[in-house]
């Protein structure tokens, strides 16, 4: 959704492929559409337009163009995953499910996950639903407004010092809460993921998505993916 998130995903994909020539890289079709209605306005303020129909249109457009799978680096937009999958017959590499599976594998049932994400993600229980189904509990930083302010600051100003301080403080708060794994689940925070607490066990959802795109491409189903 945000252009920097799309660029970050593509950059990480380039870095992830052990290429010796251009043709070794994964072919991509990218629909970079910053005009998708605001997820925060729809989910937090309750006044914005539903982004689902626009996302469905984008998915159909990419399938028609030849994509064999879809990938979306916006965590919050996964709230509308059913609108996307209902519009096409190619798979969506679902970042929420990938993350929940990773957490279950690495910390096991009964583990505790700390979320570094948008309050919109918290409100929809997007990750809680997937994590609790795998026997995991979830802890959030206490100050939703501070996290939301940091996200808006990054959208307006890029990776800035005030947002870095907010993310670092939230990560330290989760360390103090003795969570087993911290999840960076906001693409704005992915841009400053190096600002988390030094002693935190952290995974970034975009990194998991990158790994899944590479796996899909190498599986024999390779072709274009958004």
C-alpha positions as CSV (number, residue, x, y, z in Angstrom):
1,X,0.0,0.0,0.0
2,X,2.7,2.4,1.1
3,X,5.2,2.8,-1.7
4,X,8.2,2.4,0.6
5,X,6.9,-1.0,1.8
6,X,6.7,-2.2,-1.8
7,X,10.2,-1.0,-2.5
8,X,11.4,-2.6,0.7
9,X,9.9,-5.9,-0.3
10,X,11.4,-5.8,-3.8
11,X,14.8,-4.8,-2.3
12,X,14.8,-7.7,0.1
13,X,13.8,-10.1,-2.7
14,X,16.8,-8.9,-4.7
15,X,19.1,-9.5,-1.7
16,X,17.6,-12.9,-1.0
17,X,18.2,-14.4,-4.4
18,X,21.8,-15.8,-4.9
19,X,22.0,-14.5,-8.5
20,X,24.9,-14.4,-10.8
21,X,23.0,-12.7,-13.6
22,X,19.8,-10.7,-14.1
23,X,17.8,-13.8,-15.3
24,X,18.4,-15.5,-11.9
25,X,16.1,-13.1,-10.1
26,X,12.3,-13.6,-9.5
27,X,10.1,-12.0,-12.1
28,X,7.6,-9.6,-10.5
29,X,4.5,-7.8,-11.5
30,X,4.0,-4.9,-9.1
31,X,0.8,-2.9,-8.6
32,X,2.0,0.0,-6.5
33,X,-1.3,1.8,-5.7
34,X,-1.0,4.4,-2.9
35,X,-4.6,5.3,-3.6
36,X,-5.9,2.2,-1.9
37,X,-8.4,3.6,0.8
38,X,-6.7,4.1,4.2
39,X,-6.8,1.0,6.3
40,X,-6.4,3.0,9.5
41,X,-9.3,5.3,8.5
42,X,-11.6,2.3,7.9
43,X,-10.6,0.3,10.9
44,X,-9.7,2.9,13.6
45,X,-11.8,6.0,12.7
46,X,-14.6,4.0,11.2
47,X,-15.2,6.7,8.7
48,X,-13.0,5.6,5.7
49,X,-13.9,3.7,2.6
50,X,-13.6,-0.1,2.7
51,X,-10.3,-1.0,0.9
52,X,-11.5,-4.5,0.1
53,X,-13.0,-3.8,-3.3
54,X,-10.0,-1.9,-4.5
55,X,-7.7,-4.7,-3.3
56,X,-9.9,-7.2,-5.1
57,X,-9.6,-5.2,-8.3
58,X,-5.8,-5.1,-8.0
59,X,-5.7,-8.8,-7.5
60,X,-7.8,-9.5,-10.6
61,X,-5.6,-7.1,-12.6
62,X,-2.4,-8.9,-11.5
63,X,-3.9,-12.3,-12.3
64,X,-5.0,-11.2,-15.7
65,X,-1.5,-9.9,-16.3
66,X,0.0,-13.4,-15.6
67,X,0.7,-13.5,-11.9
68,X,0.8,-17.0,-10.4
69,X,0.6,-15.9,-6.8
70,X,0.0,-12.7,-4.8
71,X,2.0,-11.2,-2.0
72,X,1.1,-8.1,-0.1
73,X,3.6,-6.4,2.3
74,X,0.9,-4.4,4.2
75,X,0.1,-6.3,7.4
76,X,-3.1,-4.4,8.2
77,X,-4.5,-5.0,4.7
78,X,-4.5,-8.7,5.4
79,X,-7.7,-8.0,7.3
80,X,-9.2,-7.9,3.8
81,X,-7.6,-11.1,2.6
82,X,-10.9,-12.8,1.9
83,X,-11.9,-10.0,-0.5
84,X,-8.6,-10.7,-2.4
85,X,-8.8,-14.5,-2.4
86,X,-12.5,-14.4,-3.4
87,X,-11.6,-12.4,-6.5
88,X,-9.0,-14.6,-8.0
89,X,-8.0,-18.3,-8.3
90,X,-4.3,-17.9,-7.6
91,X,-3.0,-18.1,-4.0
92,X,-2.3,-15.2,-1.7
93,X,0.9,-15.8,0.3
94,X,-0.6,-14.8,3.5
95,X,1.8,-13.0,5.8
96,X,-0.3,-13.5,8.9
97,X,-0.4,-17.3,8.5
98,X,3.3,-17.4,7.7
99,X,4.1,-15.5,10.8
100,X,1.9,-17.6,13.1
101,X,3.4,-20.8,11.7
102,X,6.9,-19.4,12.3
103,X,6.1,-18.5,15.9
104,X,4.6,-21.9,16.5
105,X,7.7,-23.6,15.1
106,X,10.2,-21.5,17.0
107,X,8.8,-20.9,20.4
108,X,6.2,-23.7,20.6
109,X,2.7,-23.9,22.0
110,X,2.3,-21.9,25.2
111,X,4.8,-19.3,24.1
112,X,4.2,-15.6,24.3
113,X,4.5,-13.2,21.4
114,X,5.0,-9.4,21.6
115,X,3.5,-7.3,18.8
116,X,5.1,-4.3,17.2
117,X,2.3,-3.3,14.9
118,X,-0.5,-0.8,14.1
119,X,-3.3,-0.4,16.6
120,X,-5.6,-1.3,13.6
121,X,-4.0,-4.7,13.6
122,X,-4.7,-4.9,17.4
123,X,-8.3,-3.8,17.0
124,X,-9.1,-6.5,14.4
125,X,-7.3,-9.2,16.3
126,X,-5.7,-10.2,13.0
127,X,-2.7,-11.8,14.5
128,X,-4.3,-12.9,17.8
129,X,-6.7,-15.1,16.0
130,X,-4.0,-16.9,14.1
131,X,-1.6,-17.1,17.0
132,X,-4.1,-18.3,19.6
133,X,-5.2,-21.0,17.2
134,X,-1.6,-22.3,17.5
135,X,-1.6,-22.1,21.3
136,X,0.3,-18.8,21.6
137,X,-0.6,-15.7,23.7
138,X,0.0,-12.1,22.7
139,X,1.2,-9.0,24.5
140,X,1.0,-5.4,23.1
141,X,2.8,-2.2,24.1
142,X,0.5,-0.2,26.3
143,X,0.4,3.1,24.3
144,X,-1.6,2.6,21.1
145,X,-1.6,6.4,20.4
146,X,2.2,6.6,20.5
147,X,2.6,3.7,18.1
148,X,0.0,5.2,15.7
149,X,1.8,8.5,15.9
150,X,5.1,6.8,15.0
151,X,3.5,5.1,12.0
152,X,2.0,8.4,10.7
153,X,5.4,10.1,11.2
154,X,7.1,7.5,9.1
155,X,4.5,7.8,6.4
156,X,5.0,11.6,6.3
157,X,8.8,11.8,7.0
158,X,10.3,8.5,6.3
159,X,12.5,6.6,8.9
160,X,12.8,9.4,11.5
161,X,14.4,9.6,14.9
162,X,11.2,10.1,16.9
163,X,9.6,7.0,15.4
164,X,12.8,5.0,16.1
165,X,12.7,6.0,19.7
166,X,9.0,5.0,19.9
167,X,9.7,1.5,18.4
168,X,12.8,1.1,20.6
169,X,10.8,1.9,23.7
170,X,8.0,-0.4,22.8
171,X,10.5,-3.2,22.1
172,X,12.1,-2.7,25.5
173,X,8.6,-2.8,27.1
174,X,8.0,-6.2,25.5
175,X,11.4,-7.5,26.7
176,X,10.4,-6.4,30.2
177,X,7.2,-8.4,29.8
178,X,9.3,-11.5,29.1
179,X,7.8,-12.3,25.7
180,X,9.5,-15.1,23.8
181,X,9.3,-13.5,20.4
182,X,8.7,-10.0,19.1
183,X,7.0,-9.6,15.7
184,X,7.5,-6.5,13.6
185,X,4.1,-6.5,11.9
186,X,3.9,-3.0,10.3
187,X,5.7,-2.2,7.1
188,X,6.5,1.3,8.4
189,X,8.2,-0.3,11.4
190,X,9.9,-2.7,9.0
191,X,11.7,0.4,7.6
192,X,13.2,1.0,11.1
193,X,13.4,-2.6,12.3
194,X,17.0,-2.1,13.3
195,X,15.8,0.1,16.1
196,X,14.3,-2.7,18.3
197,X,15.9,-3.6,21.6
198,X,19.3,-5.2,21.2
199,X,18.4,-8.1,23.4
200,X,15.1,-8.8,21.7
201,X,14.3,-12.0,19.8
202,X,12.6,-10.5,16.7
203,X,11.2,-11.5,13.4
204,X,9.9,-9.1,10.7
205,X,6.8,-10.3,8.8
206,X,8.2,-8.9,5.5
207,X,11.3,-11.2,5.9
208,X,9.0,-14.2,6.2
209,X,7.0,-13.1,3.1
210,X,10.3,-12.7,1.2
211,X,11.3,-16.3,2.1
212,X,7.9,-17.6,1.1
213,X,8.0,-15.8,-2.3
214,X,11.4,-17.4,-2.9
215,X,10.1,-20.8,-1.9
216,X,7.1,-20.4,-4.2
217,X,9.4,-19.3,-7.1
218,X,11.7,-22.3,-6.6
219,X,8.9,-24.8,-6.2
220,X,8.3,-25.3,-10.0
221,X,5.3,-23.0,-10.0
222,X,7.6,-20.1,-10.6
223,X,6.4,-17.2,-12.7
224,X,5.3,-13.6,-11.8
225,X,4.2,-12.7,-8.3
226,X,3.1,-9.3,-7.0
